[in-house]
Amino acid sequence: MSKDAVSTAPDRSRTDAASRPVDAGDAGYSKDLKARHINMIAIGGAIGTGLFLGAGGRLNSAGPALALAYLVCGVFAFFVVRALGELVLYRPSSGSFVSYAREFLGEKGAYVAGWMYFLNWSTTGIADITAIALYTHYWSFFTDIPQWVLALIALAVVLVINLVSVKIFGEMEFWFAIVKVVTLVAFMLVGIFLLATRQDVGGRTPGLSVITDNGGFLPHGVMPVVIVMQGVIFAYAALELVGVTAGETAEPEKVVPRAVNSIMWRVGLFYVGSVALLALLLPGSAYSADESPFVTVLSGIGVPAAGDVMNLVVLTAAMSSLNSGLYSTGRILRSMAMAGSAPKFTARMNRSQVPYGGILLTCGVCVLGVGLNFLVPSQAFEIVLNVASLGIISTWVIIMICHLVFVRRARAGQVERPSFRLLGSPVTELVTIAFLLAVLGLMWNDPDVGRRTLLLIPVIAVLLVGGWFGIRRRVGRDADRQPVEPTR
């Protein structure tokens, strides 16, 4: 455990329940994130390249049923964030679910949670810089610049943004989210107009006939919808960022519930609504993985420069994702470092109260991604995307397990639940965990991508076990000191 973590022994007395653990990794942060930052970070976490770019290929393979896949995964994503929101109100922490895993599952749980989350964001970072380089190549001015050079420049720019101050990070995410939301709203207004007036789109008349005349709701059967679930869950990755940002806002008890509760309608409007609209405008066969589905529609009605505008938006979404990844892993690694389960240098902070050590470690892995872009530029994106999906699914499962233990202790009188709660416990947590594990298992039906991803699990498990045996003595020494914070 960390120097400031409380004992997680199950026989803790009611007297001990009057105090809460203190995560040493929370010390030293500024409280510069405002309500508008947190709210827009929540929106930005729910809107990314998974929608702006990935929806095209998924519509092609799964058809209109993709909207249902987004709805189902969105409901479970909301359960995860709602559970995390309750834990945040119990005890705000920049260490977020790693800090909660330390309290409710012990240091081994925190170790697994932290490094799997690092795996998720470090590989996502590689995917992001790869995507940024690919999107930049869209414009002829950048065509002659090697992909790896563009990836390195993107990484350097976002690194500087993160190292300056958390306020700069918040402002960047605020405006990144504004760009994404305005773009989506504008497209949906155009799409609704096309649908209502039955304007010609790419030689077709939009409406229900687009679905019924092209194979119906499930044109290729159920299995393609099942297979794309992994990618849909990855599209929702970053929603848990709300929990990490809570440690750097002055009033988390006011800000977090609003941000979490707004996620559900945003998912319904932006993801399910836009995908349903896309399915009504053009058949799934008209979309492809190589082009944003929004560009496909806008090009079909002759909008000039549609490709340029949407490419800029997708580029913004990738920059936003990279920005969020460096931010969150820096805080998570600092919490782990204070417990002894991450390298000591990742606990260091600069004068602007930014944990630069952890951010630089994540950047170091992303630099390997620059090398991947140099060696296999055409395969770099697909390789890392699948590894990242393992990291986000494991993170969500751990959050739900932490919440299960938290509720159990609350019923035993050891902790007190806040009024902002996940309803239906323990059924909600168990069903969510079963769903996430089922998505993993069903990936075996995809021999080209999913099966190869699952074969990485034993490799990751061996690395985690080996790493634990390498640091367990240091963690054990830190577990002897357990100061607590009186409950107010």
LOFI-420466 format. One record per residue (C-alpha): z, y negated, x negated; residue number from 1. Coordinates in Angstrom, 3 decimals. Each point is the difference from the previous one (the first is absolute). Layout:
PT          w          v          u     k
PT          Z          Y          X   NUM
...
% end
This chain:
PT          w          v          u     k
PT      0.000      0.000      0.000     1
PT     -0.304     -3.619     -0.952     2
PT      2.759     -2.053     -1.530     3
PT      0.474     -1.610      3.386     4
PT     -0.649      2.916      2.305     5
PT      2.572      1.527      2.256     6
PT      0.909      3.662     -0.045     7
PT     -2.070      1.990      2.483     8
PT      2.535      2.769      0.511     9
PT     -0.084      1.134      3.640    10
PT      3.786      0.090      0.312    11
PT      0.382     -3.728     -0.573    12
PT      2.883     -1.344      2.045    13
PT     -0.129     -2.584      2.785    14
PT      1.765     -2.418     -2.308    15
PT     -2.885      0.257     -2.428    16
PT     -2.357     -0.611      2.904    17
PT      1.242     -3.561      0.163    18
PT     -1.960     -0.789     -3.136    19
PT     -3.664      0.110     -0.863    20
PT     -1.656      0.911     -3.275    21
PT     -1.375     -2.696     -2.263    22
PT     -3.283      0.620     -1.783    23
PT      0.222     -1.561     -3.460    24
PT     -3.772     -0.423      0.193    25
PT      0.452     -2.645      2.710    26
PT      1.779     -2.448     -2.282    27
PT     -1.851     -3.033     -1.333    28
PT     -2.764     -0.373      2.575    29
PT     -0.850     -3.310      1.615    30
PT     -0.179     -0.321      3.801    31
PT     -3.280     -1.928      0.115    32
PT     -1.902      2.086      2.549    33
PT     -0.105     -1.795      3.351    34
PT     -0.432      1.415      3.496    35
PT     -3.712     -0.864      0.000    36
PT     -0.439      1.919     -3.275    37
PT      1.694      3.144      1.340    38
PT     -1.894     -0.124      3.291    39
PT     -3.376     -0.365     -1.700    40
PT      0.867      2.648     -2.594    41
PT      0.664      2.330      2.948    42
PT     -3.438     -0.874      1.404    43
PT     -1.643      0.355     -3.411    44
PT      1.593      3.421     -0.398    45
PT     -1.606      1.100      3.256    46
PT     -3.483     -1.300     -0.815    47
PT     -1.804      1.011     -3.156    48
PT     -3.051      1.646     -1.502    49
PT      0.766      3.102      2.088    50
PT     -1.270     -1.946      3.012    51
PT     -2.463     -2.456     -1.508    52
PT     -1.826      2.611     -2.076    53
PT      1.353      3.510      0.670    54
PT     -0.539     -0.070      3.772    55
PT     -3.769      0.205     -0.471    56
PT     -0.055      3.420     -1.611    57
PT      2.694      1.289      2.364    58
PT     -1.943     -1.149      3.076    59
PT     -3.015      1.847     -1.345    60
PT      1.917      3.274     -0.404    61
PT      2.512     -0.150      2.875    62
PT     -1.796     -2.177      2.552    63
PT      1.789     -2.048      2.705    64
PT      3.035      2.338     -0.227    65
PT      0.897     -1.914     -3.155    66
PT      1.643     -2.605      2.259    67
PT      2.357      2.708      1.275    68
PT      0.747      1.089     -3.573    69
PT      0.942     -3.584     -0.888    70
PT      2.193     -0.221      3.109    71
PT      1.868      3.247     -0.711    72
PT      0.545     -0.770     -3.674    73
PT      0.939     -3.570      0.936    74
PT      2.775      1.216      2.316    75
PT      1.508      2.135     -2.756    76
PT     -0.398     -2.828     -2.514    77
PT      1.946     -2.210      2.399    78
PT      2.789      2.602      0.205    79
PT      0.242      0.003     -3.798    80
PT      0.167     -3.795     -0.254    81
PT      2.473     -0.221      2.891    82
PT      2.279      2.515     -1.747    83
PT     -0.305     -1.953     -3.244    84
PT      0.719     -3.239      1.876    85
PT      3.269      1.439      1.297    86
PT      1.009      0.998     -3.527    87
PT     -0.895     -3.490     -1.230    88
PT      2.297     -1.628      2.560    89
PT      2.756      2.422     -0.978    90
PT     -0.383     -1.103     -3.627    91
PT     -2.885     -2.201     -1.243    92
PT     -1.186      1.107     -3.426    93
PT     -2.976     -0.690     -2.237    94
PT      0.293      3.641     -1.001    95
PT     -0.740      0.776      3.670    96
PT     -0.410      3.704      0.782    97
PT      0.808      0.985     -3.598    98
PT      3.368     -1.684      0.342    99
PT      0.540      1.718      3.371   100
PT     -1.061      3.352     -1.426   101
PT      2.613     -0.493     -2.731   102
PT      2.702     -0.582      2.594   103
PT     -0.950      2.704      2.504   104
PT     -1.777      2.659     -2.085   105
PT      1.527     -0.483     -3.440   106
PT     -1.638     -1.010     -3.253   107
PT     -2.485      2.860      0.066   108
PT     -1.323     -1.277      3.321   109
PT     -0.289     -3.536     -1.389   110
PT     -1.770      1.346     -3.091   111
PT     -2.628      1.851      2.060   112
PT     -0.427     -2.901      2.449   113
PT     -0.451     -2.558     -2.765   114
PT     -2.448      1.886     -2.166   115
PT     -2.117      1.195      2.943   116
PT     -0.214     -3.599      1.199   117
PT     -0.947     -1.058     -3.515   118
PT     -2.666      2.726      0.031   119
PT     -1.308     -1.362      3.287   120
PT     -0.255     -3.636     -1.075   121
PT     -1.104      0.552     -3.585   122
PT     -2.902      2.179      1.158   123
PT     -0.682     -2.356      2.912   124
PT     -0.115     -2.787     -2.586   125
PT     -2.708      1.913     -1.842   126
PT     -1.887      0.405      3.281   127
PT      0.408     -3.712      0.701   128
PT     -1.327     -1.230     -3.318   129
PT     -2.855      2.489      0.310   130
PT     -0.773     -1.303      3.476   131
PT      0.173     -3.614     -1.173   132
PT     -2.479      0.756     -2.770   133
PT     -2.342      1.777      2.434   134
PT      0.185     -2.816      2.545   135
PT     -0.637     -2.617     -2.689   136
PT     -3.118      1.862     -1.094   137
PT     -1.384     -0.698      3.489   138
PT     -0.984     -3.461     -1.216   139
PT     -2.885     -0.041     -2.482   140
PT      1.776     -2.550     -2.202   141
PT      2.538      2.699     -1.002   142
PT     -2.351      2.995     -0.137   143
PT     -0.410     -0.069     -3.796   144
PT      3.772     -0.048     -0.622   145
PT      1.350      3.542     -0.582   146
PT      2.189      1.382      2.789   147
PT      2.945      0.552     -2.340   148
PT     -0.058     -3.656     -1.134   149
PT      0.186     -1.254      3.585   150
PT      2.851      2.445      0.683   151
PT      1.924     -1.300     -3.013   152
PT     -0.503     -3.647      1.033   153
PT      1.252      0.735      3.533   154
PT      3.097      1.728     -1.373   155
PT      0.749     -2.913     -2.343   156
PT     -0.303     -2.602      2.774   157
PT      2.334      1.840      2.406   158
PT      2.458      0.729     -2.820   159
PT      0.344     -3.712     -0.744   160
PT      0.542     -0.745      3.713   161
PT      2.832      2.536      0.144   162
PT      1.721     -1.146     -3.178   163
PT      0.188     -3.690      0.914   164
PT      2.463      0.237      2.919   165
PT      0.660      1.832      3.248   166
PT     -0.855     -3.203      1.860   167
PT     -3.523      0.049     -1.446   168
PT     -0.304      3.655      1.003   169
PT      1.094     -0.864      3.534   170
PT     -2.475     -2.875      0.249   171
PT     -2.877      2.140     -1.256   172
PT      0.788      2.773      2.485   173
PT      0.341     -2.582      2.767   174
PT     -3.508     -1.347     -0.571   175
PT     -1.496      3.442     -0.692   176
PT      1.337      1.089      3.412   177
PT     -1.313     -3.161      1.675   178
PT     -3.518      0.752     -1.283   179
PT      0.156      3.589      1.297   180
PT      1.391     -0.923      3.414   181
PT     -2.451     -2.862      0.589   182
PT     -2.906      2.258     -0.969   183
PT      1.085      2.791      2.326   184
PT      0.633     -2.347      2.932   185
PT     -3.389     -1.672     -0.497   186
PT     -1.777      3.361     -0.127   187
PT      1.798      1.289      3.089   188
PT     -0.953     -3.132      1.948   189
PT     -3.631      0.476     -1.045   190
PT      0.170      3.706      0.877   191
PT      1.496     -0.656      3.436   192
PT     -2.720     -2.587      0.673   193
PT     -2.707      2.501     -1.002   194
PT      1.581      2.650      2.213   195
PT      0.475     -2.284      3.010   196
PT     -3.521     -1.464     -0.154   197
PT     -1.601      3.307     -1.094   198
PT     -1.820     -1.671     -2.850   199
PT     -2.259      2.171     -2.133   200
PT      1.750      1.361     -3.135   201
PT     -2.260      1.715     -2.509   202
PT     -2.432      1.001      2.723   203
PT      2.684      1.400      2.319   204
PT      1.767     -1.341      3.074   205
PT      3.802      0.114     -0.498   206
PT      2.295      1.658      2.541   207
PT      1.375      3.410      0.974   208
PT     -3.514      1.405     -0.138   209
PT      0.109     -0.368     -3.794   210
PT      2.743      2.635      0.017   211
PT     -1.260      2.273      2.817   212
PT     -3.589      0.077     -1.285   213
PT      1.011      0.883     -3.577   214
PT      2.186      3.080      0.287   215
PT      2.919     -1.444      1.944   216
PT      3.548     -0.687     -1.170   217
PT     -0.002      2.929     -2.474   218
PT     -3.619      0.242     -1.187   219
PT      0.856      2.321     -2.898   220
PT      3.000      1.808      1.468   221
PT      3.728     -0.273     -0.695   222
PT      0.105      1.030     -3.675   223
PT     -1.655     -3.174     -1.426   224
PT      2.631     -2.070      1.840   225
PT      2.764      2.145     -1.516   226
PT     -1.463     -0.332     -3.493   227
PT     -0.172     -3.819      0.133   228
PT      3.730     -0.202      0.889   229
PT      0.872     -0.129     -3.705   230
PT     -2.207     -3.061     -0.489   231
PT      1.379     -1.628      3.142   232
PT      3.573      0.373     -1.267   233
PT     -1.076     -1.499     -3.321   234
PT     -1.442     -2.933      1.967   235
PT      3.511     -0.706      1.313   236
PT      1.598      0.176     -3.457   237
PT      1.885     -3.227     -0.910   238
PT      1.717     -0.318      3.383   239
PT      3.207      1.060     -1.771   240
PT     -0.315     -3.116     -2.177   241
PT      2.027     -1.847      2.665   242
PT      3.070      1.899     -1.202   243
PT     -0.494     -1.025     -3.624   244
PT     -0.517     -3.695      0.794   245
PT      3.253     -0.108      2.010   246
PT      1.980     -0.224     -3.234   247
PT     -1.610     -3.354     -0.818   248
PT      0.336     -1.803      3.306   249
PT      3.019     -2.039      1.050   250
PT      0.275      1.307      3.579   251
PT     -1.206      3.630      0.156   252
PT      1.981      0.639      3.203   253
PT     -2.256     -2.507      1.816   254
PT     -3.292      0.469     -1.800   255
PT     -0.276      3.797     -0.315   256
PT      0.373      0.972      3.702   257
PT     -2.711     -2.483      1.020   258
PT     -2.365      1.236     -2.704   259
PT      0.597      3.682      0.807   260
PT     -0.321     -0.398      3.775   261
PT     -3.270     -1.895     -0.371   262
PT     -1.578      2.846     -1.977   263
PT     -0.630      2.154      3.079   264
PT     -2.132     -2.509      1.903   265
PT     -1.815     -0.945     -3.184   266
PT     -0.926      3.640     -0.527   267
PT     -1.205      0.253      3.588   268
PT     -2.004     -3.215     -0.131   269
PT     -1.455     -0.019     -3.496   270
PT     -0.485      3.698     -0.772   271
PT     -0.427      1.814      3.300   272
PT     -1.640     -2.978      1.710   273
PT     -2.506     -0.729     -2.746   274
PT     -0.941      3.680     -0.512   275
PT     -0.487      0.483      3.762   276
PT     -2.165     -3.122      0.028   277
PT     -2.076      1.275     -2.919   278
PT     -0.523      3.313      1.823   279
PT     -1.243     -1.837      3.112   280
PT     -2.436     -2.162     -1.969   281
PT     -1.739      2.663     -2.118   282
PT      0.058      3.824     -0.220   283
PT      1.981      1.561     -2.827   284
PT     -3.196      1.075     -1.754   285
PT     -0.902     -3.681     -0.528   286
PT      3.047     -0.535     -2.231   287
PT      0.460      1.210     -3.573   288
PT      2.639      0.184     -2.719   289
PT     -2.105     -2.253     -2.227   290
PT      0.169     -3.051      2.271   291
PT      2.686     -1.774      2.003   292
PT     -0.479      0.869      3.704   293
PT      0.381     -3.695      0.788   294
PT     -2.939     -0.794     -2.275   295
PT     -2.019      2.730      1.759   296
PT      0.581     -1.644      3.401   297
PT     -0.534     -3.583     -1.150   298
PT     -3.169      0.956     -1.873   299
PT     -1.203      1.736      3.156   300
PT      0.058     -3.308      1.910   301
PT     -1.606     -1.942     -2.838   302
PT      2.997     -2.021     -1.143   303
PT     -1.008     -1.630     -3.312   304
PT      2.185      0.695     -3.015   305
PT      2.121      2.529      1.982   306
PT      0.161      2.236     -3.033   307
PT      1.149     -2.827     -2.263   308
PT      2.782     -1.095      2.370   309
PT      1.380      3.490      0.655   310
PT     -0.272      0.951     -3.653   311
PT      2.170     -3.001     -0.825   312
PT      2.541      1.080      2.639   313
PT      0.102      3.592     -1.277   314
PT      0.426     -1.384     -3.515   315
PT      2.942     -2.054      1.298   316
PT      1.535      3.106      1.597   317
PT     -0.219      1.920     -3.288   318
PT      1.568     -2.901     -1.925   319
PT      2.784     -0.129      2.594   320
PT      0.679      3.712     -0.377   321
PT      0.153     -0.245     -3.791   322
PT      2.290     -3.021      0.274   323
PT      2.370      1.900      2.325   324
PT      0.000      3.086     -2.216   325
PT      1.100     -1.872     -3.111   326
PT      2.664     -1.849      1.996   327
PT      1.554      3.062      1.631   328
PT     -0.036      2.337     -3.002   329
PT      1.635     -2.687     -2.145   330
PT      2.983     -0.123      2.405   331
PT      0.186      3.763      0.533   332
PT     -0.097      0.748     -3.732   333
PT      2.742     -2.549     -0.678   334
PT      2.270      1.725      2.517   335
PT     -0.725      3.332     -1.696   336
PT      0.490     -1.400     -3.497   337
PT      3.472     -1.275      0.888   338
PT      0.819      3.571      1.026   339
PT     -1.439      1.505     -3.169   340
PT     -2.959      1.763      1.615   341
PT     -2.695     -2.380     -1.278   342
PT     -0.609     -1.484     -3.470   343
PT      2.554     -2.680     -0.884   344
PT     -2.597     -2.711     -0.614   345
PT     -1.074      0.161      3.679   346
PT      3.358     -1.606      0.902   347
PT     -0.840     -3.209     -1.868   348
PT     -0.615     -3.254      1.846   349
PT     -1.590     -3.242     -1.147   350
PT      1.244     -3.557      0.558   351
PT     -1.740     -0.106      3.375   352
PT      2.142      2.953      1.169   353
PT     -2.968      2.374      0.005   354
PT      0.510      3.611     -1.242   355
PT     -2.841     -0.148     -2.487   356
PT      0.843      3.299     -1.719   357
PT     -0.877      2.134      3.016   358
PT     -3.069     -2.081      0.799   359
PT     -1.307      0.458     -3.545   360
PT      0.554      3.780      0.203   361
PT     -2.104      0.174      3.169   362
PT     -2.645     -2.121     -1.695   363
PT      0.031      2.410     -2.916   364
PT     -1.005      2.834      2.335   365
PT     -2.627     -2.231      1.587   366
PT     -1.451     -0.603     -3.464   367
PT     -0.629      3.754     -0.094   368
PT     -1.996     -0.661      3.146   369
PT     -2.082     -2.486     -1.945   370
PT     -0.767      2.874     -2.376   371
PT     -0.868      2.198      2.969   372
PT     -2.444     -2.671      1.146   373
PT     -1.542      0.108     -3.479   374
PT     -0.311      3.820     -0.128   375
PT     -0.846      0.938      3.613   376
PT     -0.733     -3.206      1.936   377
PT     -1.557      1.838      2.947   378
PT      2.976      2.362      0.518   379
PT      2.980     -2.204     -0.921   380
PT      0.721     -1.189      3.532   381
PT     -0.006      3.455      1.636   382
PT      2.109      1.623     -2.740   383
PT      2.957     -2.376      0.272   384
PT     -0.157     -0.492      3.776   385
PT      0.981      3.609      0.655   386
PT      2.928     -0.075     -2.426   387
PT      1.288     -3.165      1.681   388
PT      0.036      1.689      3.409   389
PT      2.518      2.566     -1.283   390
PT      2.254     -2.818     -1.140   391
PT      0.014     -1.875      3.313   392
PT      0.563      3.101      2.148   393
PT      2.961      1.069     -2.166   394
PT      1.431     -3.549      0.168   395
PT     -0.144     -0.046      3.785   396
PT      1.592      3.448      0.238   397
PT      2.870     -1.101     -2.246   398
PT      0.577     -3.134      2.108   399
PT      0.363      2.147      3.116   400
PT      2.331      2.465     -1.740   401
PT      2.172     -2.914     -1.164   402
PT      0.160     -1.282      3.553   403
PT      1.016      3.437      1.294   404
PT      2.938      0.118     -2.426   405
PT      0.892     -3.612      0.799   406
PT      0.192      0.713      3.745   407
PT      2.036      3.155     -0.618   408
PT      2.523     -1.989     -2.027   409
PT      0.086     -2.702      2.652   410
PT      0.910      2.608      2.614   411
PT      2.753      1.232     -2.315   412
PT      1.365     -3.546     -0.234   413
PT     -0.809     -0.391     -3.695   414
PT     -2.508     -2.849      0.415   415
PT     -0.880     -2.403      2.793   416
PT     -3.495     -0.202      1.468   417
PT     -1.423     -3.487      0.693   418
PT     -1.175     -0.913      3.493   419
PT     -3.617      0.160     -1.198   420
PT     -0.635      3.764      0.106   421
PT     -2.595      2.752     -0.041   422
PT      0.152      1.554      3.454   423
PT      0.036      3.743      0.673   424
PT      1.794      1.129     -3.142   425
PT     -0.050      2.746     -1.268   426
PT     -3.079      1.118      1.957   427
PT     -2.094     -2.991     -1.107   428
PT      0.650      0.633     -3.700   429
PT     -0.617      3.756      0.241   430
PT     -3.248     -0.394      1.931   431
PT     -1.215     -2.638     -2.477   432
PT      0.826      2.211     -2.994   433
PT     -1.736      2.977      1.653   434
PT     -3.094     -2.126      0.666   435
PT     -0.212     -1.265     -3.585   436
PT      0.414      3.505     -1.420   437
PT     -2.621      1.295      2.440   438
PT     -2.452     -2.633     -1.254   439
PT      0.598      1.266     -3.525   440
PT     -0.524      3.610      1.035   441
PT     -3.163     -0.725      1.963   442
PT     -1.516     -1.637     -3.074   443
PT     -0.699      3.559     -1.163   444
PT     -2.864      0.092      2.516   445
PT     -1.842     -2.554     -2.122   446
PT     -1.177      2.029     -3.029   447
PT     -1.662     -2.905     -1.802   448
PT      2.883     -2.497     -0.046   449
PT      3.068      1.126      1.935   450
PT      0.368      3.412     -1.635   451
PT     -0.240     -1.461     -3.500   452
PT      2.648     -2.554      0.941   453
PT      2.416      2.699      1.185   454
PT     -0.463      1.905     -3.244   455
PT      1.499     -3.007     -1.791   456
PT      3.372      0.517      1.747   457
PT      1.228      2.785     -2.364   458
PT     -1.041     -2.116     -2.988   459
PT      1.922     -3.023      1.292   460
PT      3.016      2.211      0.795   461
PT      0.082      1.345     -3.556   462
PT     -0.181     -3.540     -1.417   463
PT      2.841     -1.163      2.270   464
PT      2.228      2.945     -0.931   465
PT     -0.718     -0.459     -3.687   466
PT      0.709     -3.706      0.236   467
PT      3.294      0.573      1.805   468
PT      1.282      2.351     -2.698   469
PT     -0.936     -2.646     -2.526   470
PT      2.093     -2.774      1.606   471
PT      2.732      1.788      1.972   472
PT      2.731     -0.529     -2.632   473
PT     -0.634     -3.742     -0.080   474
PT      0.078     -0.113      3.811   475
PT      3.213      2.045     -0.011   476
PT      1.719     -2.487     -2.309   477
PT     -0.957     -2.906      2.265   478
PT      1.313      1.826      3.075   479
PT      3.590     -0.316     -1.211   480
PT      0.155     -3.730      0.837   481
PT     -0.277     -0.672      3.718   482
PT      1.097     -3.507      1.087   483
PT     -0.414     -0.839      3.674   484
PT     -0.400     -3.096      2.093   485
PT      2.463     -0.661      2.843   486
PT     -1.593     -0.003      3.430   487
PT      0.047     -3.431      1.574   488
% end
